Amino acid sequence: MSGALYNRYRPATFSQVVGQEHVTGALMQALRTGRLHHAYLFSGPRGCGKTSSARILAASLNCVNGPTPEPCGVCEQCVSIRGGVSMDVTEIDAASHGLVDDARDLRERAFFAPASARFKVFVVDEAHMVTAAAFNALLKVVEEPPSYLKFVFATTEPDKVIATIRSRTHHYAFRLVPPGVLRDHLTSVCAQEGVDVDPAVLPLVVRAGAGSV
C-alpha cells in the first residue's frame, strides 16, 4: 500500500514539488525563456524531490505543448514518462550501473536520435556511485552532446561527482523540507485520503521524516 500511495502523491508538475521553490521556480523560468542547459546536477538529501523533478523536467521538455513549465500530464509523452516506459527517457541507477562498460553503452546510445520525443533524456540516479573512469568515458558526450540530448545527474553526495563533470552541469541544490511545510503536506494527503488524524500525531511523523517527503 505504501508504494501505491507513494506513486499516487508523487509530483507530476513543478508546482506539486514540496518545499523546493528555489529550484522549481528557476527551472520553470528556464523552460519559459528557452534558456535550457544540456546537463543538470540535482543534489540533496533523500526524499526531497530530485528524481521526481528530473522526470518532470523530461516531461516539460517533451510534452506536446512543450518545452513548457507546465506539462499537460495527458499527452503520450507525459503519460509514458510518468509511467517509466518512455523509449527516450532513460533512468539509470548508478549504484548498479556505474562502471566503464555501462558508461560506454550510454555513450553509444546517446548518438541515436529520439524515437518519438523532442529530446532524449538520460537521468543518472545515485550519480556519486559512477566511477571516475566511467565519468571520463562519458565526458566527451556531456561536454558536446547532440542537440536533442539532455543529462540529469541526481545525487546525495555532489562532491563525489568528479569536477570535470560537475563543471559542465547546471547545479541545483535541493534542501530538506521545513517541518511546517511537511506538516501541511501531510495534512493535505490525509484529507485527500479521507483519514482523520489526531493533530498530535503529525509532529511525530514530521520529526521521523527528518525533512524527507
N, C-alpha and C positions, 0 to 999 in steps of 0.2 A: 504493500500500500504506500509506503514512504516513497518508493521510486515513482509511482503513478502521481503522487502529489507533487513531487519534485518537478516532474516534467510539466504538469498542469500549470504550475506557477512560475516556470522558467520564463524570463522575459523574452518577448518576441520583438520588441521595439526598444530603442534607446530610452524613451520616456518611462519604460517599465523597469529599467535597471535601478536598483535601490541604492541610494547614498553615494553615487559616483558622478554627480552632475559636472564636476570639473573635467571629467573625461568625456562623458557622453555629449555635453554641450560643445566641446571642441570638435569632436568627430562629426556631429551634426552640421556644424558650421563649415567644416571642410567639404562635406558632401554637398551642401548648398552652393558653395562657391566654386566647386570643382578643383579645389587645391588638395588633391589626393596624393599621398605618398605611396611608393611601391612596396615599402616594408614597414611593419609596425612591431613594436615591442610592448606587450601588455604585461606589467609586473604588479605583484601584490599578493597578499595572503590568500589562502584557500577560501573559496566560497564568497568572493567579493565581486564576481561577475566578469572575469577575464575571458573565459571560453564562451560564455553567453554573448558577450559583446563582440567577440570575433565572428560568431555566427550571424549576429545582427548586421555587422559591417558587410559580411559576404552577401546577405540578403539585400541590404541597401544598395550595394553595387550592382546586383544582378536583377533586382525587381523589374517587372515590366514597365514601371514608372520611373525607373532609376537611371543613373545614380540619384538616390533620394535619401534625405534624412529620416523618412518615414515609410519603410517598406509596407506594401499593402497587406501582406500576410496570406493572400489567397491565390496569387498567380502561381503558375507552375514552378517557377524558380524559388519563390518564397516557401512554398509547401515542401519541395524536395530538400531544400537546405535545412529547414526546421526539422524535417524527419530524418536527416542524416543520410539521404540517399542520392544527393546530387552527384552527378559524374564529374562536375567541375569544381566542387568544393571538397577538399580532402583534409581530414583531420588525422594527424599523425601523433601518436603517443611516444614521445622521445624516450620514455623510461624503458620501452621495449624495442624502439626503432631508432636508436641514436648513434648507430655505428656508420662507418665509412660506406659500406655497401648500400645501406639504406639511403644515405645522402646521395650517392651516385645514381640510384634508382630514381629518386626525387628529381635530381638534376636532368635526367633524360626525359622524364615525363613533363618537365616544365616547358619543353620546346614543342609539344603538341598543342595546337590551338584548342580552345574550349569546344566541347561537343555541342552545347546548346546555349550556354550562358554568355554574358557580355565579358565577364572576367573569370579567369581561373584563379582560385584562392587556395593557398596551402596554409593550414593552421597547424603549427607545431606546438603541441602542448608539452608541458614539463621541459621546456627548451633548455634548461640548465643541465639536463641529462645528455644532451648531444655532446659527443666527444670533440675535442679540439680538431682532430684530424677530419672528422665528419663535417664540422663547420667550415674548415678550409676547403673541403670538396664542394661545398655549397657557395663559397664566397663569390665566385665569378657571376653566378646567376642572380645572387642577391644584389650584387653591385650593378649589373647591367641586365635586368630581366626583360623579356619580351613585353610589349606594351599592354598585353592582356593579363599579365601575371601580377598577383599581389601575395605578399607573405605576411602572416601574423604569427609572431613568436610569443607564447604565453608562458610565464614562469613565476615561481615564488622566490627565485634567487637570481635576480638580473646580473649580479656581479660575477656569476659563474658562466654567463654568456660571453664568449671571447670578444675582446674590444673591437676587433675589425668588423664583426657583425653588428655589435651594438652601435657603432658609429654610423652605420648605414641604415639604421632604422629610426623611425619617429617614436619616441618613448613616451608611453602614458603610464603613470603610476597610480594604480588603484589602491584604495585605503580600506581599513576596517570600517564597518558601518557603525555610526554612533548609536548608543543604546536607545535614545528616544526615537530615532528613525526606524530602528529594527523593531521596537515595540509597536509602533504604529503599523508597520508592515504585517506583523503577526496578528494584530487586531483585525486588520483587513482580511487576511486569509481566513481567520476563524469565522468572521461574519459571512464570507462567501461560502464557506462550508456548512454554515448553519450550526456551528458549535458554540455552546455557551462556556466561557472560561472564566473562572474566578480571577478578578484583576490582580490578585496577589501572586498568581502563578506566572504571569507574563514576565515580570522582572527576573524570576529564576531561570526561565527559558532563555531570555536575552543574555543573562550572565553566562549560562552554559554555552551559548553560541559564540561568545567571545568576539563579537563583531562580524561573524560569518553568517550570511543569509542561509 
